[in-house]
């Protein structure tokens, strides 16, 4: 099953599933390190049903929500039907449907471990940033929970923080920091016999002017 198929299948249940995986503390940390300002424009990559977008709109930030799953975007449109600050675009990691330098911020939460080529995905996210714009990625540290690959379509078993930092720098970002969010991602296998508790990192960098 492809990542697109997996998320299409779970779209209607995703909000409830997500609550069991990770908390709002993840996005609060992302907003904090990005130093989001009212009136700016952000891209939420791998937006799902709007976990990151929700808090951005509350902070007066306009959002372009991008996801490869039509089903996820349909759920998101339903949830935010009264909001006029969100634009929805169907697209994938390798070719984001945004112009060069279009946004002030790019956020990608729990997205990177589902893509084929993480470094290429990071370069593509940097491409759509304005000079001086901020990229924030929140994702999983390295782990050995194989059932996450087989049951949740994870392509990568988390990441080494040093690798993430190298990818940010080589993509043209400065002031790069990769640090612990301070909370974990938790999941249980379908058989109930395995439990995963994986720490979450936040990586931030600024596009060179």
N, C-alpha and C positions, 0 to 999 in steps of 0.2 A: 504494500500500500504506500502510495506517495504521501508526502507531507500535506499536499493540497487535499487529497482525499480524506486523510485522517481528520483534519480540522473541519472539513465540510461535514463530516459525519457527527462531530461532537459540538457543532456550533450552538445548537439550542440548549445544550447542557453546560456550555463552557463557563458561564458565570458561576454556577454552583461548584463546578470542578475546580476552577481557579482559586476559590476561597479556601479549599483544602490544600492547595499547593503552596501559596505564598500570600503574604499579608500586604495591606496598604502601606506598610513601612517601606517597602521597596520603592514605590513611586514617590513617596515623600522624600526619600533620599535622592532620587533622581532629580526632582524639582529643585532641591536645595543646592546640589552641586552645579546645576545648570544656571542657577541664579535667574530664574525665569522672570521676565518683566511683562507687565500688562501691555497689550497692544501689539505684541510680536506675533510672528507666524512660525508654527512648528510643524514638522512631519512626524507622525507616529507610524513607524515601520513595523509591519506585522501587528497591526492594531488590534486584531481579534474583535472582541465585542466592546472595546473602548476603555480598558483599564487605565491606561496612561492618559488618553484623551479626556476622560471625565474630569480629572483634577486640573488639567491644563485649561479647559474651558472655564472652570470655576475661578481660575486665576486671571481671566481676561485675555487668554491667549487663543488666537485662531489656529485651527488644526487642519492639516491635510492628512487624512487617515488612509493608509495604504495596506492592503492585504491581498494575498493571492487567492483567498477563498471568498467566492461570491456569497456563500451562506453566512460566513462571519460578518461580512459587511451588511448583509440584509438584517441580521440581528442587531447590529450596531445602529443602523438607520432607524429601526423600530424603537430602540431605547432612547435615542436622542432626536426624536422626531420634531421636538419643539425648538431645537437649537438651530440657529442660523450661522454658527461660527465653525461648522465642520464641513469639509468637502471630502467626498469619498472617491478613491481611485483604486481600481483593480490593477495589481502589478506584482512582480516578484523581485527577489533580491538582486538578480543579475542585471536588471534593466528597470530601474525605478521610474514611474511615470511622472517625473518632475523635471523641471528645467535646471540647468547649471545655476548654482547660486540662488535658488528660489526661496530658501527658508532661513530663519534665524537659529532654529534649533532642530536637531534630529534626535528622536528618542527611539530606542529599540529594546523592548523588554522581553526577555525569554525568547528571543527571535534567532539569535546567532547560532545556537546549537541545532537548529533545524535546517540550516542552509548548506548547500554543497561545498562552497568555497568561502569560508569566513573572511579571509583577507580581502577577497574581491568584493564581498558584500560591504565591508567597511569602506573601501575605496569609493564604491558607488554612493554610499551615504555621505561621504565627505564631498563628493562632486556637487550635491544639491545644496550644500551649505553656502551661505554668503561669507565673504571674507570676515573673519572675526566671529563667525558662528560657532555654536557649541554642539558637539556630538556626545550623547550619553547612552551607553549600553549597560544594561543590567542583565546578568546571566549567571550561569552555574560555574562554580569552580570544578576542577577535575574530580571525577568520582569513578567508582567501579560497579555501579548498579546497572547491570546489563538489561534488566527488564524494562528500563526506561527507553532503551533503544527498540526493543521488540514490541512493547505495548503502547508506547506514546510517540513512536516514530522519531525519536531523537537521533540525529545523524552523528552528533558528537557527544562524547561522554564528558561534557564540561570542558573547561579550558584552563591552561596554565596562565596565570596573570602576567608573567613575563612575556609570553607570546602575544597576548592581547596588547600589551604596551608597545611591543615592537611593531605590530600591525598598525597601530594608531600613528606612530611616528613615521613609518614608511609611507603612510597614506597622506602625509603632509600636515599632521596636527602638531601643535605645540602645547606646552603646559599640560602634558599628559599625566594623569594620575589614575591608578587602578588600586582600589581599596575595598575592604569588606563592607557590605551594607549593614551587617550586624544582625541579620536574620537568615533563616534557612528556608529552602524549598523542600517540602515533605510530600511523599507519595507512598502508596502501598500497592503491591502487585495485585493483579486480578485474582490470584489464588489466595491472597491474604497471608502468604508465608514469607514475604520479603517486604521490608520497609526501607525507604530511602530518606535520608536527611542530609541535604547537600547545602553547603554555604553558598551565599550569593555575593558576587562582586559587583561593584559599580565602576565603570571606566569612563573617564571624561577627557576631552581634548578640544582645543580651539583651532579652527582653521587658520592657517597662516594667511595674512593679508597680502 
